C-alpha cells in the first residue's frame, strides 16, 4: 500500500517574503521620517509608532540605530548611486553627452525617490549631517572624482570649454540637478511654476549644458 504524501514542515518564524516586505516597509517609513524631521530628530520609537510595530520588532530587523543607517545606505542609497555610475559608464566620452547623461539620470532618480533631496540637504550638505561620512566613504567617493577626471581628459583634448574647471564642473552639475528638486516647494510657489514637470526640468538643464560646455569659437581680432 502506497504511503500518503507528507507535507514538508515549514521552518519556524515568518515566511521569507513576509520578512522581506516588512523590512522594506520599515525602511520606507524610516526614510520618510528622516527626510521630514532629520535623523537626529527621529528616535527609533517614532519609526515604530508610524509603522505600527513594536520597538522590539524594529530591533528584530535592524538591531541598533547604526545598523538601521547602514541598511539605509546599503539597500536604499547605494543602489541609486550605482545606477548613476552605470549610466555614466555607458555614456559617450563627449563631455556634453556625459553631462547630459548625469543630469537626466540624477533628476530621474530624485524624482522617483522624493525622500532623497530633503535627506541629502539635511544629512549630507548640512554640517553635522549624519550621512555625510557614510556617503563620502561609499560609492559617491568614487563617482565624483571619476566624473571630474573624464571632464579633465575632454578638456585636454580640446573638447571642453577651457574656461571651466573640471572639478567645479561636477559641483555645478550637482547644483543644477539636486538643488531644483530639493527647493521645488519654494521656486514653484515664488515663480508660479507648478506647470513645470520633470521632462521640462531635464530639457532646461540639458540646454544649459549645451550652451556652457562647448568650446567657444576663437575670436578674430585684428592686430593693433
N, C-alpha and C positions, 0 to 999 in steps of 0.2 A: 504494500500500500504506500502510495506516494506521501511524503511528508508535506504538511501545509507550508506555504511560503511564510517566512518570518520577516517582519519588517525590521529594518535597522534602527537601533535606538539612537536618537539624536543626543549629541553631547549636551551637557547642562549649560545653561546660560541663554542669552538671546541669540537668535539666528544672526549669521554674519551680515546679511543685508540690512536687518533692522539696526544692528550696531553701527554700520556704516552710515545709514541715513540719519540716525540720531547724532552721531559725531558731526556730520556736516551741518545739521540744523543748529547745533550748539555753536559751531564756528561762525555760522551766518549771524546768529544773534550777537555773538561777541563782537564781530566786525561792525555791525550796525551801531551798537552802543559805543564802541571805541571811537568810531568816526564822529559820533554825535557829541559825546561828552569827554573824550580823551581817555587814554588808558589809565592814567593815574586816578582819574575821577570815576572809574568804573570798577568797583570791587567784584570779586567772583560771585558774591551773593546776589548782586544786581543782575548778573547774567543768568544765574539760576532762576531768579524770580521771573525775568522776562521770558525765559524758555519754559517756565512752569515745570521745573525739575527741582530735585533737592540738591543742596550743595554737595552731598555725598555722590550724587550721580555725576556732577561736573568733575569732581575729583576722580571718579572711576575712569572717565575718559581721558583726562588731561593731567591728573596729578597736581602739580603746583602751577602757580601763575606763570612762572618762567617756561614751563613745559607747554602751557597754552600759547604763549607768544611764539615759541619755537614752532609749534604746529601751524600757527597762523602764517609764519614766514614760509615754512616748507610746503604747505599744502594750498595756500591761497595766493601768496605774493610771488614766490619763486617761479611757479609755472607761468605767470604772466610775464615776468622778466625773460624767461626762456623763450616765450613766444615772440617777444620783440627781437631777441637775439637771433632766433631762427629766421625771422623775416629779413633782418639786416644781412645775415649771412647769405641769403639767396638773392639779394638785390644787386643791381649793377654797380660798377665802380664809379660811374659818373656821379659827382658829388651832389648834383641836384636830384638825381634819381634816388640816391641814398638818403638824402634829407627828406624827400617826399615819402619814401617808404617808412622812415622813422616817424614822421608826423602822422601819417594815416594810421599806422599801427598803434601808436600811443593813444591817439584820440579815440580810436575804436575800442581799445582795451578799457580806457577810462569811462567811456560811455556805457559799456556793458557792465561795468563794476562801479556803480555810483558811490560806494563806500570809500573807494580808493583816493580820489582827490582830497577830500577833507582829512582823511587819515594821513596822507602824505604831508599836508600842511601842518597838522598838529604834531605828528610824531616823528617826522623826518626833518622838515625845514626849521621848526621851532627849536630854539636852544633848550636842551634837556629832553628832547623828544625820545621816547623810549625805544623807538625802532631805528634810530639813526645808525648806531653802531652795528646792529644786525644787518642793515641794508648795505652799509659800507664794506662789510666783511663777506657779503654774499655775491650773487651774480651781477648786481649793478656795478660792483667794483671793477669788473672786467668789461662790462658793456660800454661805459662812458669812455675810458681810455682807448678802447679799440676803435670806437667811432671817431675820436679825435685823431688817432693815427691814420685812419683812412682819409680823413679830410686833409691832413698834412701831406700825405702821398699825392693826393689830387692837386694840391697847391704847387708842389714841386714839379708836377707835370704841366703846370700852366692851366689846369682845368678848373681852378677855384679862384675866386676873386682875391687878388693879393692883399687887399685891404682888410681881410678877415683873419682873425687869429683862430686856428683850428680848434683850440681848446674852448675859447669863448663861443665858438660856433655851436658846440654841444650845449653850452649853457643857454644860448639864445633859443635853440630848438626846444629845450625843456621848458623855457618860459613861454614859447609860442604854443605849446601843447598842453601842459599841465595847468598852467595858470587860468586859461579860459574856462576849463571845466571846473576848477576849484572855486572860481569867482563868479560863476554864471548867475547865482541868485542876485548879485549886485548889478552886473552890467546889463542883464536882461531888464531889470527894473529901471535903471538910470537911462538906458537908451531905447526903451520901449521895443525890446528886441526878442520878444517871445516867439516870433516867427522864424528865427534862425535855428536851423536844425544841424545835426552833425555833418551831413553832406556839405552844407554851405560852409561850415567851420573848416572842414578839411580843404575844400577848394580855395577858400580865402588864404589859408596857411600855405598851400602849395603856390599860390600866386606870389606871396611874399618871398618864398624860397626862390622862385624862378627869377624874380627881379633882383634879389640880393646876392645870389650865389654866382652869377655869371661873371665872366671876365670882361671888364669894361673895354670898349673899343679904344685903341690908342689914340690920343689926341694928336692932331696935326697942327702944331703951332709953327709959325714962321720964325726963323731965327731973327733975333733983334738986329 
